[in-house]
Amino acid sequence: MVERPKTFTTQTGKILTDADIDAMADEAERGNDVEVLKARRRGRPMLGSAPSEVVPVRLDPELRRAVEARAEVDHTTSSEIIREALRRFLDVT
């Protein structure tokens, strides 16, 4: 039985070649620039001055439909509609 070489992929689905892996190994052996790594923030971008928190909120069906309809019209998300409504109601920028 012939063993197939193992393939590796990134989270975005890019298949890594042997050359890609060799280049990453060479970079790691040279050492990593910590400041460059810090600049490569992972995850969702911050919405304010600190990481955001998830706050569960119950909406009645009519309100939820209205939020979703507005989000569709504005080509945005329900979360963004709710954040904007809270900012306006609380007069927070």
N, CA, C and O atoms as CSV, one atom per row, in Angstrom:
chain,resi,resn,atom,element,x,y,z
A,1,MET,N,N,0.837,-1.167,0.000
A,1,MET,CA,C,0.000,0.000,0.000
A,1,MET,C,C,0.889,1.239,0.000
A,1,MET,O,O,1.845,1.324,0.770
A,2,VAL,N,N,0.571,2.196,-0.863
A,2,VAL,CA,C,1.365,3.415,-0.996
A,2,VAL,C,C,0.766,4.480,-0.093
A,2,VAL,O,O,-0.435,4.746,-0.147
A,3,GLU,N,N,1.611,5.094,0.744
A,3,GLU,CA,C,1.142,6.170,1.609
A,3,GLU,C,C,1.131,7.477,0.840
A,3,GLU,O,O,2.089,7.819,0.147
A,4,ARG,N,N,0.043,8.192,0.973
A,4,ARG,CA,C,-0.044,9.505,0.339
A,4,ARG,C,C,0.628,10.516,1.244
A,4,ARG,O,O,0.543,10.413,2.468
A,5,PRO,N,N,1.299,11.499,0.645
A,5,PRO,CA,C,1.887,12.539,1.491
A,5,PRO,C,C,0.772,13.329,2.170
A,5,PRO,O,O,-0.263,13.604,1.563
A,6,LYS,N,N,0.992,13.689,3.423
A,6,LYS,CA,C,-0.006,14.442,4.175
A,6,LYS,C,C,-0.053,15.879,3.658
A,6,LYS,O,O,0.985,16.496,3.419
A,7,THR,N,N,-1.254,16.398,3.490
A,7,THR,CA,C,-1.395,17.789,3.063
A,7,THR,C,C,-1.883,18.614,4.244
A,7,THR,O,O,-2.590,18.120,5.123
A,8,PHE,N,N,-1.494,19.862,4.242
A,8,PHE,CA,C,-1.887,20.789,5.293
A,8,PHE,C,C,-2.606,21.960,4.650
A,8,PHE,O,O,-2.247,22.406,3.561
A,9,THR,N,N,-3.626,22.452,5.338
A,9,THR,CA,C,-4.356,23.616,4.844
A,9,THR,C,C,-4.466,24.655,5.950
A,9,THR,O,O,-4.439,24.336,7.138
A,10,THR,N,N,-4.589,25.891,5.529
A,10,THR,CA,C,-4.785,26.984,6.484
A,10,THR,C,C,-6.266,27.056,6.841
A,10,THR,O,O,-7.084,26.343,6.260
A,11,GLN,N,N,-6.606,27.912,7.788
A,11,GLN,CA,C,-8.008,28.079,8.165
A,11,GLN,C,C,-8.842,28.618,7.014
A,11,GLN,O,O,-10.050,28.388,6.960
A,12,THR,N,N,-8.207,29.332,6.097
A,12,THR,CA,C,-8.946,29.877,4.962
A,12,THR,C,C,-9.062,28.879,3.823
A,12,THR,O,O,-9.696,29.168,2.808
A,13,GLY,N,N,-8.451,27.696,3.981
A,13,GLY,CA,C,-8.565,26.656,2.964
A,13,GLY,C,C,-7.402,26.575,1.996
A,13,GLY,O,O,-7.402,25.714,1.116
A,14,LYS,N,N,-6.400,27.453,2.128
A,14,LYS,CA,C,-5.244,27.406,1.235
A,14,LYS,C,C,-4.425,26.156,1.547
A,14,LYS,O,O,-4.087,25.893,2.701
A,15,ILE,N,N,-4.114,25.398,0.510
A,15,ILE,CA,C,-3.284,24.211,0.687
A,15,ILE,C,C,-1.829,24.647,0.728
A,15,ILE,O,O,-1.352,25.342,-0.169
A,16,LEU,N,N,-1.131,24.233,1.773
A,16,LEU,CA,C,0.276,24.597,1.935
A,16,LEU,C,C,1.166,23.607,1.195
A,16,LEU,O,O,1.017,22.393,1.330
A,17,THR,N,N,2.079,24.141,0.421
A,17,THR,CA,C,3.040,23.301,-0.288
A,17,THR,C,C,4.246,23.063,0.613
A,17,THR,O,O,4.390,23.698,1.657
A,18,ASP,N,N,5.105,22.145,0.198
A,18,ASP,CA,C,6.340,21.920,0.948
A,18,ASP,C,C,7.158,23.208,1.018
A,18,ASP,O,O,7.784,23.493,2.039
A,19,ALA,N,N,7.152,23.989,-0.067
A,19,ALA,CA,C,7.898,25.256,-0.090
A,19,ALA,C,C,7.323,26.231,0.938
A,19,ALA,O,O,8.075,26.934,1.614
A,20,ASP,N,N,5.993,26.276,1.058
A,20,ASP,CA,C,5.364,27.153,2.055
A,20,ASP,C,C,5.799,26.759,3.466
A,20,ASP,O,O,6.144,27.615,4.281
A,21,ILE,N,N,5.780,25.468,3.739
A,21,ILE,CA,C,6.144,24.981,5.068
A,21,ILE,C,C,7.619,25.245,5.351
A,21,ILE,O,O,7.978,25.635,6.462
A,22,ASP,N,N,8.478,25.033,4.347
A,22,ASP,CA,C,9.905,25.331,4.517
A,22,ASP,C,C,10.124,26.814,4.809
A,22,ASP,O,O,10.938,27.167,5.663
A,23,ALA,N,N,9.403,27.678,4.105
A,23,ALA,CA,C,9.545,29.128,4.310
A,23,ALA,C,C,9.107,29.512,5.727
A,23,ALA,O,O,9.746,30.344,6.372
A,24,MET,N,N,8.018,28.904,6.208
A,24,MET,CA,C,7.563,29.214,7.567
A,24,MET,C,C,8.571,28.704,8.603
A,24,MET,O,O,8.814,29.364,9.613
A,25,ALA,N,N,9.146,27.550,8.352
A,25,ALA,CA,C,10.145,27.005,9.276
A,25,ALA,C,C,11.379,27.902,9.308
A,25,ALA,O,O,11.924,28.174,10.378
A,26,ASP,N,N,11.826,28.368,8.123
A,26,ASP,CA,C,12.984,29.271,8.065
A,26,ASP,C,C,12.700,30.558,8.838
A,26,ASP,O,O,13.555,31.046,9.577
A,27,GLU,N,N,11.502,31.102,8.663
A,27,GLU,CA,C,11.132,32.336,9.372
A,27,GLU,C,C,11.144,32.113,10.886
A,27,GLU,O,O,11.628,32.956,11.641
A,28,ALA,N,N,10.611,30.977,11.320
A,28,ALA,CA,C,10.574,30.681,12.751
A,28,ALA,C,C,11.984,30.504,13.314
A,28,ALA,O,O,12.264,30.928,14.436
A,29,GLU,N,N,12.861,29.887,12.546
A,29,GLU,CA,C,14.236,29.682,13.004
A,29,GLU,C,C,14.996,31.006,13.124
A,29,GLU,O,O,15.857,31.161,13.990
A,30,ARG,N,N,14.669,31.955,12.248
A,30,ARG,CA,C,15.312,33.280,12.327
A,30,ARG,C,C,14.819,34.052,13.534
A,30,ARG,O,O,15.486,34.978,13.996
A,31,GLY,N,N,13.676,33.685,14.042
A,31,GLY,CA,C,13.083,34.402,15.176
A,31,GLY,C,C,11.943,35.271,14.700
A,31,GLY,O,O,11.931,35.749,13.566
A,32,ASN,N,N,11.006,35.462,15.566
A,32,ASN,CA,C,9.837,36.256,15.217
A,32,ASN,C,C,9.943,37.645,15.833
A,32,ASN,O,O,10.402,37.807,16.964
A,33,ASP,N,N,9.513,38.632,15.075
A,33,ASP,CA,C,9.452,40.004,15.562
A,33,ASP,C,C,8.159,40.144,16.366
A,33,ASP,O,O,7.066,40.142,15.798
A,34,VAL,N,N,8.285,40.261,17.653
A,34,VAL,CA,C,7.126,40.288,18.541
A,34,VAL,C,C,6.190,41.433,18.192
A,34,VAL,O,O,4.972,41.263,18.242
A,35,GLU,N,N,6.722,42.581,17.844
A,35,GLU,CA,C,5.869,43.737,17.523
A,35,GLU,C,C,5.037,43.468,16.279
A,35,GLU,O,O,3.879,43.877,16.201
A,36,VAL,N,N,5.627,42.778,15.303
A,36,VAL,CA,C,4.872,42.441,14.092
A,36,VAL,C,C,3.752,41.457,14.445
A,36,VAL,O,O,2.631,41.583,13.954
A,37,LEU,N,N,4.061,40.487,15.291
A,37,LEU,CA,C,3.043,39.521,15.694
A,37,LEU,C,C,1.916,40.192,16.472
A,37,LEU,O,O,0.751,39.832,16.305
A,38,LYS,N,N,2.246,41.152,17.312
A,38,LYS,CA,C,1.212,41.870,18.068
A,38,LYS,C,C,0.307,42.653,17.130
A,38,LYS,O,O,-0.894,42.772,17.372
A,39,ALA,N,N,0.882,43.185,16.063
A,39,ALA,CA,C,0.112,43.985,15.116
A,39,ALA,C,C,-0.876,43.124,14.333
A,39,ALA,O,O,-1.877,43.638,13.835
A,40,ARG,N,N,-0.612,41.829,14.217
A,40,ARG,CA,C,-1.509,40.916,13.506
A,40,ARG,C,C,-2.591,40.441,14.459
A,40,ARG,O,O,-2.593,39.281,14.871
A,41,ARG,N,N,-3.491,41.309,14.804
A,41,ARG,CA,C,-4.561,40.932,15.732
A,41,ARG,C,C,-5.461,39.910,15.075
A,41,ARG,O,O,-5.835,40.044,13.910
A,42,ARG,N,N,-5.795,38.914,15.818
A,42,ARG,CA,C,-6.690,37.877,15.321
A,42,ARG,C,C,-8.080,38.102,15.908
A,42,ARG,O,O,-8.248,38.815,16.898
A,43,GLY,N,N,-9.043,37.494,15.290
A,43,GLY,CA,C,-10.408,37.576,15.790
A,43,GLY,C,C,-11.128,38.804,15.273
A,43,GLY,O,O,-10.682,39.463,14.334
A,44,ARG,N,N,-12.211,39.086,15.885
A,44,ARG,CA,C,-13.042,40.211,15.462
A,44,ARG,C,C,-12.408,41.533,15.886
A,44,ARG,O,O,-11.788,41.617,16.946
A,45,PRO,N,N,-12.563,42.547,15.070
A,45,PRO,CA,C,-12.038,43.861,15.463
A,45,PRO,C,C,-12.844,44.409,16.638
A,45,PRO,O,O,-14.033,44.125,16.777
A,46,MET,N,N,-12.182,45.194,17.474
A,46,MET,CA,C,-12.868,45.802,18.607
A,46,MET,C,C,-13.863,46.841,18.105
A,46,MET,O,O,-13.612,47.535,17.119
A,47,LEU,N,N,-14.983,46.937,18.788
A,47,LEU,CA,C,-16.003,47.914,18.419
A,47,LEU,C,C,-15.859,49.207,19.189
A,47,LEU,O,O,-16.438,50.225,18.811
A,48,GLY,N,N,-15.092,49.178,20.264
A,48,GLY,CA,C,-14.908,50.367,21.086
A,48,GLY,C,C,-13.522,50.359,21.672
A,48,GLY,O,O,-12.556,49.956,21.023
A,49,SER,N,N,-13.433,50.804,22.895
A,49,SER,CA,C,-12.129,50.927,23.534
A,49,SER,C,C,-11.635,49.631,24.160
A,49,SER,O,O,-10.487,49.558,24.599
A,50,ALA,N,N,-12.482,48.609,24.208
A,50,ALA,CA,C,-12.106,47.340,24.827
A,50,ALA,C,C,-12.873,46.220,24.125
A,50,ALA,O,O,-13.800,46.485,23.359
A,51,PRO,N,N,-12.488,44.976,24.383
A,51,PRO,CA,C,-13.238,43.871,23.765
A,51,PRO,C,C,-14.724,43.942,24.134
A,51,PRO,O,O,-15.086,44.318,25.249
A,52,SER,N,N,-15.558,43.577,23.185
A,52,SER,CA,C,-17.006,43.640,23.391
A,52,SER,C,C,-17.492,42.437,24.191
A,52,SER,O,O,-16.843,41.392,24.240
A,53,GLU,N,N,-18.637,42.614,24.808
A,53,GLU,CA,C,-19.275,41.528,25.546
A,53,GLU,C,C,-20.586,41.175,24.861
A,53,GLU,O,O,-21.262,42.041,24.305
A,54,VAL,N,N,-20.933,39.912,24.905
A,54,VAL,CA,C,-22.223,39.469,24.392
A,54,VAL,C,C,-23.249,39.665,25.493
A,54,VAL,O,O,-23.053,39.227,26.627
A,55,VAL,N,N,-24.352,40.332,25.144
A,55,VAL,CA,C,-25.425,40.569,26.103
A,55,VAL,C,C,-26.704,39.979,25.516
A,55,VAL,O,O,-27.286,40.553,24.595
A,56,PRO,N,N,-27.140,38.844,26.039
A,56,PRO,CA,C,-28.368,38.233,25.509
A,56,PRO,C,C,-29.581,39.116,25.794
A,56,PRO,O,O,-29.741,39.625,26.904
A,57,VAL,N,N,-30.421,39.291,24.795
A,57,VAL,CA,C,-31.627,40.107,24.938
A,57,VAL,C,C,-32.778,39.354,24.281
A,57,VAL,O,O,-32.635,38.813,23.185
A,58,ARG,N,N,-33.910,39.326,24.959
A,58,ARG,CA,C,-35.098,38.701,24.369
A,58,ARG,C,C,-35.884,39.767,23.611
A,58,ARG,O,O,-36.138,40.855,24.126
A,59,LEU,N,N,-36.263,39.434,22.381
A,59,LEU,CA,C,-37.077,40.329,21.569
A,59,LEU,C,C,-38.373,39.621,21.217
A,59,LEU,O,O,-38.377,38.425,20.924
A,60,ASP,N,N,-39.481,40.366,21.246
A,60,ASP,CA,C,-40.726,39.760,20.797
A,60,ASP,C,C,-40.653,39.598,19.276
A,60,ASP,O,O,-39.860,40.276,18.622
A,61,PRO,N,N,-41.467,38.712,18.713
A,61,PRO,CA,C,-41.369,38.415,17.278
A,61,PRO,C,C,-41.501,39.643,16.378
A,61,PRO,O,O,-40.804,39.750,15.369
A,62,GLU,N,N,-42.385,40.561,16.734
A,62,GLU,CA,C,-42.592,41.752,15.896
A,62,GLU,C,C,-41.343,42.642,15.889
A,62,GLU,O,O,-40.926,43.138,14.843
A,63,LEU,N,N,-40.761,42.833,17.066
A,63,LEU,CA,C,-39.553,43.665,17.158
A,63,LEU,C,C,-38.398,43.008,16.415
A,63,LEU,O,O,-37.642,43.680,15.713
A,64,ARG,N,N,-38.265,41.709,16.569
A,64,ARG,CA,C,-37.177,41.005,15.863
A,64,ARG,C,C,-37.346,41.129,14.351
A,64,ARG,O,O,-36.379,41.376,13.631
A,65,ARG,N,N,-38.576,40.957,13.875
A,65,ARG,CA,C,-38.809,41.099,12.426
A,65,ARG,C,C,-38.474,42.510,11.965
A,65,ARG,O,O,-37.903,42.694,10.890
A,66,ALA,N,N,-38.824,43.503,12.769
A,66,ALA,CA,C,-38.525,44.895,12.401
A,66,ALA,C,C,-37.019,45.137,12.355
A,66,ALA,O,O,-36.527,45.813,11.451
A,67,VAL,N,N,-36.291,44.594,13.316
A,67,VAL,CA,C,-34.829,44.740,13.334
A,67,VAL,C,C,-34.228,44.066,12.109
A,67,VAL,O,O,-33.383,44.650,11.430
A,68,GLU,N,N,-34.657,42.841,11.823
A,68,GLU,CA,C,-34.118,42.107,10.676
A,68,GLU,C,C,-34.454,42.796,9.355
A,68,GLU,O,O,-33.629,42.823,8.442
A,69,ALA,N,N,-35.665,43.355,9.250
A,69,ALA,CA,C,-36.053,44.068,8.026
A,69,ALA,C,C,-35.185,45.303,7.834
A,69,ALA,O,O,-34.726,45.581,6.726
A,70,ARG,N,N,-34.963,46.040,8.912
A,70,ARG,CA,C,-34.121,47.243,8.815
A,70,ARG,C,C,-32.693,46.877,8.446
A,70,ARG,O,O,-32.057,47.570,7.652
A,71,ALA,N,N,-32.182,45.783,9.025
A,71,ALA,CA,C,-30.827,45.340,8.707
A,71,ALA,C,C,-30.708,44.982,7.227
A,71,ALA,O,O,-29.701,45.283,6.586
A,72,GLU,N,N,-31.734,44.345,6.698
A,72,GLU,CA,C,-31.702,43.981,5.279
A,72,GLU,C,C,-31.714,45.220,4.392
A,72,GLU,O,O,-30.962,45.299,3.421
A,73,VAL,N,N,-32.560,46.181,4.724
A,73,VAL,CA,C,-32.636,47.432,3.947
A,73,VAL,C,C,-31.304,48.180,3.997
A,73,VAL,O,O,-30.848,48.720,2.989
A,74,ASP,N,N,-30.685,48.205,5.181
A,74,ASP,CA,C,-29.417,48.932,5.363
A,74,ASP,C,C,-28.190,48.105,4.980
A,74,ASP,O,O,-27.061,48.584,5.094
A,75,HIS,N,N,-28.401,46.869,4.529
A,75,HIS,CA,C,-27.284,45.975,4.172
A,75,HIS,C,C,-26.286,45.845,5.314
A,75,HIS,O,O,-25.080,46.008,5.130
A,76,THR,N,N,-26.812,45.551,6.488
A,76,THR,CA,C,-25.977,45.396,7.672
A,76,THR,C,C,-26.524,44.234,8.498
A,76,THR,O,O,-27.340,43.450,8.013
A,77,THR,N,N,-26.080,44.130,9.722
A,77,THR,CA,C,-26.508,43.028,10.581
A,77,THR,C,C,-27.524,43.506,11.613
A,77,THR,O,O,-27.631,44.698,11.903
A,78,SER,N,N,-28.257,42.558,12.151
A,78,SER,CA,C,-29.190,42.879,13.234
A,78,SER,C,C,-28.437,43.456,14.428
A,78,SER,O,O,-28.913,44.388,15.076
A,79,SER,N,N,-27.264,42.901,14.716
A,79,SER,CA,C,-26.462,43.394,15.836
A,79,SER,C,C,-26.113,44.867,15.653
A,79,SER,O,O,-26.181,45.643,16.607
A,80,GLU,N,N,-25.745,45.254,14.446
A,80,GLU,CA,C,-25.374,46.648,14.209
A,80,GLU,C,C,-26.592,47.570,14.364
A,80,GLU,O,O,-26.464,48.681,14.879
A,81,ILE,N,N,-27.757,47.120,13.925
A,81,ILE,CA,C,-28.980,47.911,14.093
A,81,ILE,C,C,-29.270,48.119,15.579
A,81,ILE,O,O,-29.604,49.225,16.003
A,82,ILE,N,N,-29.138,47.046,16.370
A,82,ILE,CA,C,-29.402,47.143,17.808
A,82,ILE,C,C,-28.376,48.051,18.481
A,82,ILE,O,O,-28.739,48.871,19.324
A,83,ARG,N,N,-27.083,47.914,18.113
A,83,ARG,CA,C,-26.054,48.797,18.701
A,83,ARG,C,C,-26.342,50.258,18.379
A,83,ARG,O,O,-26.242,51.122,19.250
A,84,GLU,N,N,-26.699,50.532,17.127
A,84,GLU,CA,C,-26.980,51.917,16.728
A,84,GLU,C,C,-28.199,52.464,17.474
A,84,GLU,O,O,-28.195,53.620,17.898
A,85,ALA,N,N,-29.232,51.652,17.637
A,85,ALA,CA,C,-30.426,52.092,18.368
A,85,ALA,C,C,-30.081,52.424,19.819
A,85,ALA,O,O,-30.552,53.424,20.362
A,86,LEU,N,N,-29.252,51.575,20.448
A,86,LEU,CA,C,-28.840,51.840,21.829
A,86,LEU,C,C,-27.991,53.103,21.925
A,86,LEU,O,O,-28.160,53.900,22.847
A,87,ARG,N,N,-27.068,53.286,20.958
A,87,ARG,CA,C,-26.241,54.506,20.978
A,87,ARG,C,C,-27.115,55.755,20.915
A,87,ARG,O,O,-26.908,56.710,21.663
A,88,ARG,N,N,-28.093,55.734,20.013
A,88,ARG,CA,C,-28.973,56.906,19.858
A,88,ARG,C,C,-29.825,57.107,21.095
A,88,ARG,O,O,-29.971,58.237,21.560
A,89,PHE,N,N,-30.390,56.043,21.638
A,89,PHE,CA,C,-31.263,56.148,22.809
A,89,PHE,C,C,-30.493,56.646,24.017
A,89,PHE,O,O,-31.001,57.459,24.790
A,90,LEU,N,N,-29.258,56.157,24.187
A,90,LEU,CA,C,-28.444,56.531,25.356
A,90,LEU,C,C,-27.543,57.724,25.083
A,90,LEU,O,O,-26.821,58.167,25.977
A,91,ASP,N,N,-27.572,58.257,23.855
A,91,ASP,CA,C,-26.745,59.389,23.452
A,91,ASP,C,C,-25.259,59.094,23.708
A,91,ASP,O,O,-24.545,59.887,24.322
A,92,VAL,N,N,-24.829,57.949,23.225
A,92,VAL,CA,C,-23.439,57.518,23.358
A,92,VAL,C,C,-22.854,57.366,21.952
A,92,VAL,O,O,-23.488,56.798,21.063
A,93,THR,N,N,-21.641,57.879,21.766
A,93,THR,CA,C,-21.030,57.767,20.429
A,93,THR,C,C,-20.111,56.587,20.349
A,93,THR,O,O,-19.513,56.340,19.302
